[in-house]
Amino acid sequence: MPSATNAHLLNIDIAIIGGGISGLSAAVALSALSHVSVRLFERGPELREYGAGISVAENSWKVLELLGAAGSVKGAPTVPGAKRNGYTGEIVLPEPGIPRKRGPTRVRRARLQAALAAQVPQGVIKFNKKLVSLQDLEGGGVTLEFADGTNTTADLVVGGDRVARQYLFPEYALRYTGMLPDTHSRGNRSWTDVRTVGNTAWRVLLPAASLAHIPDFPLQTSWWFGVGGHIFMSPVDEPSDPDAMFEFSCRSGREPEVSGQTVSWGIEAKNAKVLSRFKDYDLRIVEALAQVPEGDWKEFALFSGPCIEHITGWDKVVLIGDASHPLAGAFGSGAAFAMEDGWIIARALEHSLASGSSTPVASALCRFESIRSPYYQRMYQFRDSQKPHLQKMQQETREDFDNLLRARMNKTGLAGKRPEGWMDWIYKNNIEKVWEEYLHVEKKRATSK
């Protein structure tokens, strides 16, 4: 590790684990620093992205601009979509809107990844490097061992996958999301058992042209709600694009319990399986789902875990993206969080090097922790406050579903009753301003001593 006298002269060797959005963002931001050497280790033979579409809101646009990738991200401006009763197709809550330049946009996930990858310097990404273990070295640094039998060392490990988390926190466990209470009665006695069920999503991109034949089918962003699940659909390309694609994300909250850490993540799902969950929906949406070619559906069992109090460890390992806050997509802004993480760890390291810290890596991780951990803790607190409502939703039945749906929207703020700016701390988060405010507070604290 660099000493107090030459920290600004020696290279810091950085190993990034995972070629997803978090890893690529970190690679872009860290590679721009002086006196660092960056390698990104990707387990596959090439960059692969699981999923279909992804939201790029104001928080995402801001960090994409900072990473130099905003100009390459193209998609469909998101006009707030109607909320529908999935069974009747009736619009329960219309949300007309006008697209704004650099406003919320739905894009192909692979295109976002490609835009970030294009900013990574050549030679940084190392393929076919599946991490199998990390070892904390007493003399400084970390040893990384890979499935191909090779190993290397680094001064700083940026973990964008679960393996790094496993070595920092070996007792940490993910859980298949969703709990459905079952109420029983016998005579004058009643009791409630909690039967574990889970949330599973099926995602696909489908050519918009394949939907044109469906009468009165709305080719716009919309949600189709049913008992224990819903279908989200949205364009991910401009309508003028001759190869425009449409995204379908179908979620069921009543799937059988699944065990394990990564079960059913991006695996192929049969058409019959997906259609069986939504066969009673409006005929138009059923017909749309039937257009998906066999083999195109991808299944994602949604696991989450408890809040991690500290997302750094050993004074030389930092968790970013989903590895640091497995929330099963609770806020629909995971790409922004991941990119923000990558940009902040670069700023923190840059600041530590410039200030001549004798322990630049440890100092950088301390700064990163103080900025990002409270942010993720706030997310968990918000999510936990919604749990009673979510559990009640899982007990809904088809009887009087329309009224239940309207009531649900009122309670969750979807019917326009939410306070103005109530979620701006997520969707309008300005990560550059966050960093500037941190520096201001740090400077003020230093001068007051």
Secondary structure, DSSP 8 states (H G I E B T S, - for coil): ---TTTTTTS-EEEEEE--SHHHHHHHHHHHTSTTEEEEEE-SSSS----SSEEEE-HHHHHHHHHTT-GGG---EE----EEEETTT--EEE-------TTSSEEEEHHHHHHHHHTTS-TT-EE-S--EEEEEE-TTSSEEEEETTS-EEEESEEEE-SHHHHHHH-TT---EES-EEEEEEEETTEEEEEEEE-EEEEEEEEEEGGGGTTSTT---S-EEEEETTEEEEEEE-S-TT-TT-EEEEEEEEEEE----SSSTTEEEE--HHHHHHHSTTS-HHHHHHHTTS-TT--EEEE-EE----S-SEETTTEEE-GGGT---TTTTS-HHHHHHHHHHHHHHHHHHHHHTT-SSHHHHHHHHHHHHHHHHHHHHHHHHHHTHHHHHHHTT--STTHHHHHHHHHHHHTTTTTS-TTTTHHHHT--HHHHHHHHHHHHHHHHHT-
